[in-house]
Amino acid sequence: MTLLCPADVHAQIDQLWIYPVKSCAGIALAEAELTPTGLRWDRHWMVVDSGGEFVTQRELPRMALIQPVFIEGGVELQGPGMAPLTLLFEATGPASVVRVWDDAVSALDMGDAAAQWFSDCLGRDAPGELKRLRLVRFDPGVRRACSPKWTGGHEAWTQFADGFGLLVTSQASLGELNARLAQGGHPPVSISRFRPNIVLAGMEAHDEDRIGPWRVTTGEGEAVLDNVKPCARCPIPNIDPLTALASSEVSDTLQTYRQDRRLGGAVTFGMNAIALEGLGHVLKVGQPVMADWRFD
């Protein structure tokens, strides 16, 4: 008879999110398929400037106001003052080379109508170099590797995410931040500011930083994910996703307690993760999670 050692941490999946267009609003899901690049349809499209350089809320905060909604075979984008734009998941187009940080990757251009929609929606108040935008879809024939420096020898892939296909945080971590914001006289913020894919509940604040590979009991068996790299935070969490207006209290508060020595003192919140086992499994809100502490 085999005796199973009890896990150090017992939690559950509380929320699942995808962001079909990089840096636009997300969609909360009850379930999502785990694929080699993260959750299915996450960061499937990306906005680029006329030179093919990726564009995010860092440059154009109004991207937060573009809301995707699932339709048959794709998504419909809804933007302030705009007629909806339909994007099909399997849409094709001419190949172009675009850049995400240091990676140059092949992508499929989504055509002039989509380009005009984003230019009209975002370009009015944009600086000159960002008035003319285009939309691209990740080329399904391409593999974009995650940094092997952090993956422990495991091959891992992503689409248009900054560097890793999954971002994991917890309700307790958000609660800790909101408690500190309240002490400073600031209102609470929502988890959507941090753009996670998986939000865990039933653990202490920032336990996601400290656990080793964690196991999810799915309908297909067991999926295993590993939180491999702290997520350094840019100014995007300062942007209110409901108004696209920015103020600095989130970054200022995190600066007081979330400087991470693993990244040279950068402010971090959440962990980038990769899938070790369970590709094709369906993650669902409410599924139990178990993990042991990481001591390396």
C-alpha positions in Angstrom: 0.0 0.0 0.0 1.4 3.4 -1.0 1.1 6.2 1.5 0.7 9.7 0.0 2.4 12.5 1.8 0.1 15.4 2.7 0.6 18.6 0.6 1.8 21.7 2.3 -0.8 23.9 0.5 -4.4 23.2 -0.4 -6.2 25.7 -2.5 -8.6 26.0 -5.4 -8.9 27.8 -8.7 -11.0 30.9 -8.0 -10.9 32.7 -11.4 -9.8 32.0 -15.0 -9.1 34.8 -17.5 -7.9 35.2 -21.0 -7.0 38.3 -23.0 -7.7 37.5 -26.7 -6.1 40.7 -27.9 -2.9 41.6 -26.0 -3.4 44.5 -23.6 -7.2 44.8 -24.3 -9.8 43.8 -21.7 -10.1 40.2 -20.6 -12.8 37.6 -20.5 -13.6 35.8 -17.2 -14.2 32.1 -17.9 -15.7 29.2 -15.9 -13.3 26.8 -17.7 -10.4 26.9 -20.1 -8.3 24.4 -22.0 -4.6 24.2 -21.1 -2.6 24.3 -24.3 1.2 24.4 -25.0 1.1 28.2 -25.1 -1.2 28.7 -22.0 -5.0 29.0 -21.9 -6.6 28.6 -25.3 -7.1 31.9 -27.3 -5.0 33.9 -24.8 -3.0 36.7 -26.5 -4.1 35.3 -29.9 -4.0 38.8 -31.5 -1.8 41.8 -30.9 -1.8 45.5 -32.0 1.3 46.8 -33.6 2.5 50.1 -34.9 3.4 50.8 -38.6 6.9 49.3 -37.9 5.5 46.0 -36.5 6.4 46.9 -32.9 3.9 45.7 -30.3 1.6 48.3 -28.6 0.1 48.0 -25.1 -1.6 50.1 -22.5 1.8 51.4 -21.6 1.5 53.6 -24.7 -2.2 53.6 -25.2 -4.2 53.3 -22.0 -7.5 53.3 -23.9 -6.8 49.7 -24.9 -8.2 48.8 -21.5 -11.7 49.9 -22.8 -11.8 47.5 -25.7 -13.9 44.5 -24.6 -13.9 41.2 -26.3 -17.0 39.0 -26.3 -17.1 35.4 -27.5 -19.1 34.7 -30.6 -19.3 31.5 -32.7 -15.8 30.9 -34.1 -14.2 34.0 -32.7 -14.7 37.2 -30.7 -16.5 40.5 -31.2 -14.6 43.6 -30.0 -16.6 46.5 -28.5 -14.9 49.8 -28.2 -16.1 53.3 -27.0 -18.0 55.0 -29.8 -17.2 52.2 -32.3 -19.3 49.7 -34.2 -18.3 46.1 -33.2 -15.4 44.4 -34.9 -15.6 40.7 -35.5 -12.4 38.6 -35.4 -12.4 34.9 -36.3 -10.0 32.6 -34.5 -8.9 30.9 -37.7 -8.6 34.0 -39.8 -5.7 34.1 -42.2 -3.8 36.9 -43.9 -0.4 37.9 -45.3 2.6 37.1 -43.1 4.5 39.8 -41.5 7.3 40.0 -38.9 6.4 41.7 -35.7 8.3 42.3 -32.5 7.4 41.5 -28.9 10.1 42.8 -26.6 13.3 41.1 -28.0 11.5 38.5 -30.0 10.8 38.9 -33.8 8.1 36.5 -34.8 6.0 35.8 -37.8 2.4 36.9 -37.6 -0.7 37.1 -39.9 -2.0 40.5 -40.7 -5.7 40.9 -40.1 -6.3 43.3 -43.0 -7.2 47.0 -43.5 -10.6 46.9 -41.9 -9.2 45.8 -38.6 -6.3 48.2 -38.9 -8.7 51.1 -39.5 -10.9 50.0 -36.5 -8.0 50.1 -34.1 -6.6 53.3 -35.6 -9.9 55.0 -35.2 -10.5 53.7 -31.7 -7.1 54.4 -30.3 -5.2 56.8 -32.7 -7.2 60.0 -32.1 -5.2 61.0 -29.0 -2.1 58.9 -29.7 1.3 60.3 -30.5 2.1 60.5 -34.3 3.9 57.2 -34.6 0.9 55.4 -33.0 -1.9 57.0 -35.0 -1.7 54.2 -37.7 -2.1 50.8 -36.1 -2.5 47.2 -37.4 -3.8 44.0 -35.9 -2.0 40.7 -36.3 -2.8 37.1 -35.3 -0.1 34.7 -34.0 1.1 32.5 -36.8 0.0 28.9 -35.8 3.0 27.5 -37.6 5.5 29.4 -35.3 6.8 28.5 -31.9 7.9 31.3 -29.6 9.9 29.9 -26.7 9.8 31.1 -23.1 13.2 32.0 -21.6 15.1 28.8 -20.7 16.8 30.7 -18.0 13.6 30.3 -15.9 12.1 27.1 -17.1 14.4 24.6 -15.5 15.2 22.7 -18.7 11.5 22.3 -19.7 10.4 23.5 -23.1 7.7 26.0 -22.8 6.0 28.2 -25.4 3.8 31.3 -25.5 2.0 33.4 -28.1 2.0 37.2 -27.7 2.2 37.3 -23.9 5.2 39.2 -22.6 7.3 36.1 -21.9 5.3 33.2 -20.5 1.9 31.7 -21.3 0.4 31.7 -17.8 0.3 34.3 -15.1 -0.8 33.2 -11.6 -1.8 35.2 -8.6 -4.2 34.8 -5.6 -7.1 36.5 -3.9 -5.1 36.8 -0.7 -2.3 38.7 -2.5 -4.9 41.2 -3.8 -6.4 41.4 -0.3 -3.0 42.3 1.1 -2.6 45.1 -1.4 -6.1 46.4 -0.8 -5.5 46.5 2.9 -2.4 48.5 2.4 -4.1 50.8 -0.1 -6.9 51.4 2.5 -4.2 52.3 5.1 -3.1 55.0 2.7 -6.6 56.3 2.2 -7.0 54.8 -1.3 -9.9 52.8 -2.7 -9.5 49.0 -3.4 -8.6 47.8 -6.8 -9.7 44.7 -8.7 -7.6 41.7 -9.8 -8.2 42.8 -13.4 -5.5 45.4 -13.0 -2.9 42.6 -12.9 -4.2 40.7 -15.9 -3.8 37.2 -14.4 -4.8 33.9 -16.2 -5.3 31.9 -13.0 -6.4 33.3 -9.6 -6.1 31.0 -6.7 -8.0 31.1 -3.4 -7.5 29.3 -0.1 -3.9 30.3 0.4 -2.0 33.1 2.2 -0.9 36.3 0.5 1.9 35.7 -2.0 2.1 31.9 -1.4 2.1 31.6 -5.2 5.7 33.0 -4.9 6.8 30.1 -2.6 5.2 26.9 -3.9 6.8 24.3 -6.1 5.0 22.6 -9.0 1.3 22.6 -8.2 -1.2 19.9 -9.1 -4.8 20.5 -10.3 -7.3 17.7 -10.2 -9.1 17.9 -13.6 -11.8 15.8 -15.3 -9.0 14.3 -17.4 -6.7 13.5 -14.6 -4.0 15.7 -13.1 -2.4 18.8 -14.5 0.9 20.1 -13.1 2.0 23.7 -13.4 5.1 25.4 -12.2 5.5 29.0 -11.1 8.9 29.7 -12.5 9.5 33.5 -12.6 8.2 36.5 -10.6 6.2 38.9 -12.7 7.9 42.3 -12.6 5.3 45.1 -12.8 5.2 47.9 -15.3 2.8 50.9 -14.9 -0.2 49.0 -16.3 -1.7 48.1 -12.8 -1.9 51.9 -12.3 -4.5 52.1 -15.1 -8.2 51.8 -14.0 -9.6 49.2 -16.4 -13.0 50.9 -16.3 -11.9 54.4 -17.2 -8.4 54.0 -18.7 -7.2 56.7 -16.3 -3.9 56.3 -14.5 -2.8 57.2 -11.0 0.3 55.9 -9.2 -1.0 54.6 -5.8 -0.9 50.9 -6.8 2.8 51.1 -7.9 3.7 53.4 -5.0 2.1 50.9 -2.5 3.7 47.9 -4.0 7.1 49.6 -3.9 6.9 49.6 -0.1 6.8 45.8 0.3 7.1 44.0 -3.0 10.7 44.6 -4.1 12.0 41.2 -5.2 15.6 40.2 -4.8 15.2 37.5 -7.5 14.8 40.3 -10.1 17.3 42.7 -8.7 14.8 44.6 -6.5 12.1 45.0 -9.2 8.5 45.3 -7.9 6.7 42.0 -8.5 3.1 40.7 -8.2 2.1 37.3 -9.3 4.1 34.5 -10.9 4.7 33.5 -14.5 4.0 29.8 -14.9 4.4 26.9 -17.4 2.6 23.7 -17.8 4.6 20.5 -17.0 1.8 18.0 -17.5 -1.9 18.0 -18.5 -1.9 19.7 -21.9 -5.4 19.4 -23.3 -6.9 19.2 -19.8 -9.7 21.6 -19.0 -9.1 23.8 -16.0 -12.3 24.9 -14.1 -13.2 27.3 -11.4 -13.5 25.4 -8.2 -11.0 22.7 -9.0 -8.7 21.7 -6.1 -5.0 22.6 -6.1 -2.2 21.0 -4.0 1.4 22.1 -3.7 4.5 21.8 -1.5 6.8 24.6 -0.6 9.8 25.3 -2.8 13.1 25.3 -1.0 15.6 25.8 -3.9 
